[in-house]
């Protein structure tokens, strides 16, 4: 028996094979306790139960969704029933926000979706995860090579390190993942150190520039104020210094 899955259900990851096997054994012993919820003929809630029923050889029970917030229904049920990690919640929140953007860019009717639309902030709040984690999940989804994404999905690599490596060119990502989890973490550490050194050098460069500018001002202030060209030069240096102070 084959059933299509609703896009809202796909926001969350499937349970592990081990957990589905355990659920299958439970269904064999006790039967299916909660029916599988359908929306437009697709599984809205219960993909894992459906898979477990198939493994157990038990005929699944279906029930049509009756409500006006299917997205909220899926989110709340997954949060209540499952022990999801920060990574899984961040990925789910990113999918909710991505789903919204996709709908906004589509020519399909959006009336029924407006009540479901979620911004990144709203999605993060609904799923109880930090917005920065959602931003990291978004960067990984958009930039990471498949192998790196797999490492995040299995949670061998955390969002923070994965995001750093995902922003590198694909060739550098591929080189990093060849070293496995240790290779990715080492590359992320290297990038962080390079950024730290670059920021330190920028601070020194800015300091040196300010010193030279201060010396220039001291010299220009000795110039006769009646000299229009040199007075203009003084103003330019002063403006430069003021601009550097605000950065």
Residue pairs with C-beta under 8 A, 6 or more apart in sequence:
1 54
1 60
3 42
3 43
3 50
4 41
4 42
4 43
5 42
5 43
5 47
6 39
6 40
6 42
6 43
6 44
6 70
7 99
8 39
8 44
8 70
8 71
8 74
8 99
9 42
9 43
9 44
9 45
9 47
9 74
10 95
11 74
11 75
11 78
11 92
11 95
11 96
11 99
12 74
12 78
12 82
12 84
12 88
12 92
13 88
13 91
13 153
14 20
14 47
14 48
14 51
15 23
15 48
15 82
19 48
20 48
20 51
20 52
20 55
21 52
21 55
23 48
23 49
23 52
24 51
24 52
24 53
24 55
24 56
25 56
26 52
27 49
27 52
27 53
27 56
27 58
28 56
28 57
28 58
31 58
32 49
32 53
32 58
32 60
32 61
34 46
34 49
35 46
35 60
35 61
35 62
35 63
36 43
36 45
36 46
36 49
36 50
36 53
36 60
36 61
36 62
36 63
37 43
37 44
37 45
37 46
37 62
37 63
37 64
37 65
37 73
38 44
38 62
38 63
38 64
38 65
39 64
39 65
39 70
43 50
44 65
44 70
44 73
44 74
45 65
45 73
45 74
45 77
46 60
49 60
50 60
53 59
53 60
54 60
65 73
67 73
68 115
69 115
69 116
70 116
71 96
71 116
71 118
72 116
72 126
75 92
75 96
75 126
75 127
78 84
78 92
79 89
79 127
79 128
84 92
85 155
86 129
86 133
86 159
87 133
87 137
87 152
87 155
87 158
87 159
89 127
89 128
89 129
89 133
90 124
90 127
90 129
90 130
90 133
90 134
90 136
90 137
90 159
91 137
91 141
91 152
91 153
92 127
93 120
93 123
93 124
93 126
93 127
93 129
93 133
93 134
93 137
94 120
94 123
94 134
94 137
94 138
94 141
96 118
96 123
96 126
96 127
97 118
97 119
97 120
97 122
97 123
97 134
97 138
98 138
98 141
99 118
100 116
100 117
100 118
100 119
100 123
103 110
103 113
103 117
104 110
104 117
118 126
120 131
120 134
120 135
120 138
121 131
123 134
124 130
124 131
124 133
124 134
133 159
136 159
136 160
136 162
136 163
137 159
139 163
139 166
139 167
140 148
140 149
140 152
140 159
140 162
140 163
140 166
141 149
143 166
143 167
144 152
144 162
144 165
144 166
144 173
145 170
145 173
145 174
145 177
147 174
147 177
148 157
148 162
148 165
148 166
148 173
148 176
148 177
148 184
151 157
151 162
151 177
151 181
151 184
152 158
152 159
152 162
156 181
157 181
157 184
157 185
160 188
161 184
161 185
161 188
162 184
162 188
164 187
164 188
164 191
164 192
165 172
165 173
165 176
165 184
165 187
165 188
165 191
166 173
168 176
168 187
168 191
172 187
175 183
175 187
176 183
176 184
176 186
176 187
177 183
177 184
179 186
179 187
206 244
206 247
209 244
210 241
210 244
213 237
213 240
213 241
213 244
214 241
216 237
217 234
217 237
217 238
217 241
220 230
220 233
220 234
220 237
221 234
223 230
223 231
223 234
224 230
225 231
